[in-house]
Amino acid sequence: MNKINPFIKWVGGKRQLLSEINVRKPEHFNNYFEPFVGGGAVFLALQNKNKTYINDISTELTDAYKTIKDDHLNLMKLLDKHQEAHKNNPKEYFYEMRSWDRDENWNQISQLEKTARLIYLNKTCFNGLYRVNKSGFFNTPWNGKLEINLYDRENIINLHNFLNKKVVINNGDFAEICKHAKKGDFIFFDPPYDLINATTFDSYTKNPFGVEGQKRLAELAHQLSERGCYVMLTNHNTPLINELYKDFKIDVVNVKRMINSKSDQRFGVETIIYNY
């Protein structure tokens, strides 16, 4: 099994929590589901031999996975062009690329070009924070870096090969992909976290998850549990989360949050919740 790292940095990435997740995963399971895939650290670490279903609400993100699956060579060529153009005038080129989604012809831009732009912006925006405003426009500022490395060729090739084995890529609501889950399957949920305070980051899209999203997810998790599925999820250690999953096992763990813009707030506690 070739090691594969996430090709993109994403809010709530689980690389810092992989060891804690790994020791709690089911010993044996059939298909694997990740309805909030993000950067994909968990499914890439597992590389399940059976079928894997990944999903995200972000169309740009799921299209990026599809592009790497279907057109990775042309993607790398385009990323090379972005990297070269960045050298000449980094700040100007960044803001030119960031403005694309404000253009009236945005919907006519190809999936390949949008994926290359997404990766470029992710590597050149402040703290790698994918964020859009209420209008749906990418609005994270430039990170000030003059030299960049947009991708690892071997990693992209390994990801391309794995995605072409038994991986289903879906874009939509988290509940939709879980309709395929059966007894013995493993579902890992990494949703937008419950808010600790008013400044807690709730959603990288223009539609916040909110309390109702947490309640709907908890209801689905219990339905899957009754179906005989292995269910695991991560979240903040809040009264709401502890109440919603009081009949599941709840482990509180320390975690380092790499994407927080304030270095003194990059450490905290989270919960790993599971039904087995």
C-alpha distance (Angstrom), angle and dihedral (degrees) to the residues before:
residue distance angle dihedral
M1 . . .
N2 3.81 . .
K3 3.78 116.0 .
I4 3.81 111.3 -113.7
N5 3.79 123.8 -167.6
P6 3.82 125.4 -161.5
F7 3.81 109.5 -86.2
I8 3.80 90.5 -145.4
K9 3.80 138.9 36.2
W10 3.79 112.1 -118.7
V11 3.78 137.0 -176.8
G12 3.81 109.8 -92.7
G13 3.81 94.3 16.3
K14 3.79 112.6 178.3
R15 3.80 102.8 -146.0
Q16 3.81 90.4 108.3
L17 3.81 91.2 52.0
L18 3.80 99.9 42.8
S19 3.80 96.0 104.9
E20 3.81 91.5 52.6
I21 3.80 91.7 47.4
N22 3.79 92.8 46.0
V23 3.81 95.0 56.6
R24 3.81 90.2 50.3
K25 3.80 100.5 44.4
P26 3.83 117.3 110.8
E27 3.78 113.6 -87.5
H28 3.80 91.3 -130.3
F29 3.80 130.2 14.5
N30 3.79 139.7 155.0
N31 3.80 119.3 -136.6
Y32 3.81 122.0 8.0
F33 3.82 126.5 -136.9
E34 3.80 129.4 -167.8
P35 3.84 109.5 177.7
F36 3.84 94.5 178.6
V37 3.80 98.5 41.2
G38 3.81 101.5 164.3
G39 3.79 109.5 160.7
G40 3.80 90.1 -8.2
A41 3.82 100.6 -129.3
V42 3.81 93.3 148.7
F43 3.80 100.5 46.9
L44 3.81 90.1 43.5
A45 3.80 91.2 51.6
L46 3.81 91.7 48.6
Q47 3.83 97.7 42.2
N48 3.78 89.5 -173.1
K49 3.82 114.2 -143.8
N50 3.79 91.3 -142.9
K51 3.79 125.2 57.8
T52 3.81 119.4 -47.0
Y53 3.80 123.6 -157.8
I54 3.82 118.4 -163.3
N55 3.78 127.0 -177.4
D56 3.79 140.5 173.1
I57 3.79 135.8 175.1
S58 3.82 90.2 -132.0
T59 3.79 109.7 91.8
E60 3.81 91.5 -164.6
L61 3.79 91.0 55.6
T62 3.81 97.2 47.3
D63 3.80 89.8 44.2
A64 3.81 87.3 54.8
Y65 3.80 90.7 56.0
K66 3.81 89.2 48.2
T67 3.80 91.2 49.9
I68 3.80 92.1 52.0
K69 3.79 88.5 47.6
D70 3.81 95.5 49.3
D71 3.82 109.0 21.4
H72 3.81 110.1 19.1
L73 3.81 96.9 141.4
N74 3.80 94.6 56.1
L75 3.79 89.0 43.7
M76 3.80 91.5 57.2
K77 3.82 90.7 48.2
L78 3.79 90.3 53.0
L79 3.81 92.2 46.8
D80 3.81 88.4 53.4
K81 3.81 88.6 56.3
H82 3.82 91.6 50.1
Q83 3.78 90.8 49.3
E84 3.79 91.8 51.7
A85 3.81 93.3 46.4
H86 3.81 90.3 49.6
K87 3.81 90.9 59.2
N88 3.81 93.0 61.9
N89 3.82 98.8 54.2
P90 3.84 111.7 -6.9
K91 3.81 100.9 -178.0
E92 3.79 96.3 42.7
Y93 3.80 92.5 45.3
F94 3.82 92.3 49.0
Y95 3.79 93.9 53.6
E96 3.79 91.3 43.5
M97 3.83 89.8 55.2
R98 3.80 92.3 43.0
S99 3.81 90.9 55.5
W100 3.80 94.0 58.6
D101 3.81 95.1 93.2
R102 3.81 89.5 56.5
D103 3.79 91.5 59.0
E104 3.81 118.7 102.9
N105 3.81 89.2 -128.3
W106 3.82 94.0 56.5
N107 3.80 92.5 111.8
Q108 3.81 90.4 55.4
I109 3.82 93.4 56.9
S110 3.80 112.0 106.1
Q111 3.80 124.4 -109.4
L112 3.81 88.7 -117.2
E113 3.82 92.9 55.3
K114 3.81 92.6 45.1
T115 3.81 91.0 51.3
A116 3.80 92.7 50.0
R117 3.82 89.1 48.8
L118 3.81 91.9 49.2
I119 3.81 92.4 52.4
Y120 3.80 92.1 44.2
L121 3.81 92.8 50.8
N122 3.80 91.7 44.4
K123 3.80 90.8 56.0
T124 3.81 94.8 43.3
C125 3.81 104.9 37.1
F126 3.80 124.6 92.6
N127 3.81 111.0 -72.0
G128 3.82 91.7 -18.7
L129 3.81 89.8 -81.5
Y130 3.80 113.8 162.7
R131 3.79 104.4 -153.4
V132 3.77 135.2 154.0
N133 3.79 130.7 -167.2
K134 3.82 126.8 -124.2
S135 3.80 89.5 -81.3
G136 3.80 90.5 55.9
F137 3.82 95.5 -109.7
F138 3.81 121.4 140.4
N139 3.82 105.4 -111.6
T140 3.82 109.6 170.2
P141 3.84 111.9 124.2
W142 3.81 128.1 -122.9
N143 3.81 117.2 -78.7
G144 3.80 94.1 -138.8
K145 3.82 95.7 -120.2
L146 3.79 115.5 146.2
E147 3.81 96.4 -170.1
I148 3.79 121.5 48.3
N149 3.80 140.8 174.1
L150 3.78 109.8 -151.5
Y151 3.80 100.6 -171.9
D152 3.78 149.0 -4.1
R153 3.80 108.7 -119.9
E154 3.80 96.3 -151.1
N155 3.80 91.1 47.9
I156 3.81 92.9 51.3
I157 3.81 90.7 49.3
N158 3.81 92.2 49.0
L159 3.81 90.7 47.9
H160 3.81 90.5 48.5
N161 3.80 90.9 52.2
F162 3.81 94.0 48.2
L163 3.82 93.8 46.9
N164 3.80 88.2 54.9
K165 3.79 94.0 56.5
K166 3.80 110.8 67.2
V167 3.81 105.3 -34.7
V168 3.81 122.3 130.9
I169 3.84 114.2 -161.4
N170 3.80 117.4 -155.8
N171 3.80 133.9 179.1
G172 3.78 115.7 -155.8
D173 3.77 147.9 60.5
F174 3.81 116.2 -12.5
A175 3.80 93.1 -120.6
E176 3.80 94.4 56.2
I177 3.79 97.7 69.7
C178 3.81 92.3 45.0
K179 3.80 90.4 67.7
H180 3.81 86.3 83.3
A181 3.82 94.1 54.9
K182 3.81 117.1 113.4
K183 3.78 138.0 -179.9
G184 3.80 110.8 -59.2
D185 3.81 94.9 24.5
F186 3.82 121.4 123.6
I187 3.81 120.5 -131.2
F188 3.80 120.3 -170.0
F189 3.80 116.6 -167.8
D190 3.81 120.7 -163.7
P191 3.81 100.6 171.6
P192 3.79 130.3 171.1
Y193 3.79 100.8 -72.7
D194 3.79 127.4 -109.9
L195 3.80 110.3 -97.3
I196 3.79 117.7 -97.1
N197 3.80 91.8 -173.7
A198 3.78 140.7 -16.6
T199 3.82 93.3 -78.4
T200 3.81 96.1 53.0
F201 3.81 112.6 120.8
D202 3.81 106.8 -113.7
S203 3.78 106.4 173.6
Y204 3.80 139.9 3.4
T205 3.81 89.1 -153.7
K206 3.81 127.2 67.5
N207 3.83 91.3 -101.7
P208 3.84 113.8 73.7
F209 3.82 117.2 -143.5
G210 3.79 97.4 -137.3
V211 3.80 133.2 170.7
E212 3.80 92.9 -55.4
G213 3.79 89.9 56.0
Q214 3.81 90.1 52.5
K215 3.80 91.5 50.3
R216 3.80 93.0 47.5
L217 3.80 90.5 49.4
A218 3.81 91.9 50.0
E219 3.79 90.3 51.6
L220 3.81 90.6 51.7
A221 3.81 91.8 46.9
H222 3.80 90.2 55.1
Q223 3.81 91.6 47.1
L224 3.80 90.1 52.7
S225 3.79 90.2 47.4
E226 3.81 90.3 54.0
R227 3.81 87.8 49.2
G228 3.81 89.2 60.5
C229 3.80 97.3 -105.0
Y230 3.79 125.8 142.1
V231 3.81 106.4 -117.1
M232 3.80 127.2 -166.8
L233 3.77 129.3 168.6
T234 3.78 140.2 169.3
N235 3.79 128.6 -142.5
H236 3.78 144.9 140.3
N237 3.78 118.6 -65.9
T238 3.81 97.2 -108.6
P239 3.83 133.5 143.9
L240 3.82 90.7 -110.9
I241 3.82 93.8 53.8
N242 3.81 92.7 45.1
E243 3.80 90.2 51.2
L244 3.81 95.6 46.2
Y245 3.82 92.4 51.7
K246 3.80 101.4 31.5
D247 3.82 91.0 128.8
F248 3.86 92.7 52.3
K249 3.80 126.7 73.8
I250 3.81 110.7 -92.1
D251 3.82 120.0 -163.3
V252 3.80 119.7 -174.2
V253 3.83 113.3 -146.2
N254 3.79 137.3 177.1
V255 3.78 116.4 -113.4
K256 3.79 139.8 -176.7
R257 3.81 113.5 -135.8
M258 3.80 106.7 -150.5
I259 3.82 96.3 -174.2
N260 3.81 98.6 57.2
S261 3.82 109.0 114.3
K262 3.82 91.2 -143.4
S263 3.80 111.8 69.5
D264 3.82 92.7 -154.8
Q265 3.82 89.8 59.3
R266 3.80 97.6 50.3
F267 3.80 93.6 98.8
G268 3.78 125.3 71.7
V269 3.77 146.6 124.0
E270 3.78 128.5 -86.5
T271 3.77 136.4 177.1
I272 3.78 128.7 -116.8
I273 3.78 107.8 -158.2
Y274 3.81 126.1 -169.2
N275 3.80 141.1 162.9
Y276 3.81 103.0 -140.0
